[in-house]
Amino acid sequence: MAKQRRRFGIRRGRARGVRQRWSEAEAAGHVEAWRASGLSLAAWCRREGLRYERLRRWRGQLERTRKRQRGPQILPVQLVEPEGSPHALELELPRGLRLRVAAGFDAASLARLLGELEARA
């Protein structure tokens, strides 16, 4: 039987164009091993004979899954009464984004907006 060797995530001897799929656990293992190696992603993929793009996509997917599972983050809030401000509420986020809400705002609309922002974060 011919020796099977991994090259670019595909075992030799298989029909050309047929890929071996990774489970989430396998992908997480590769990502963890890459991070522990101290190498760049491209260098680690070359060394291990894996496709760079495949591992890059899995890294992003695993990160998004981790963020969803982590849930909302608690950020420090400082309440300040701005003098002469027409806004009932002003949120300044760490990245410099500001959300200003006028007096008499609709709480349901604000909740939908915050939910949408959280889903995209």
Order of alpha helices (4+ residues) and beta strands (2+ residues): beta-beta-alpha-alpha-alpha-beta-beta-alpha
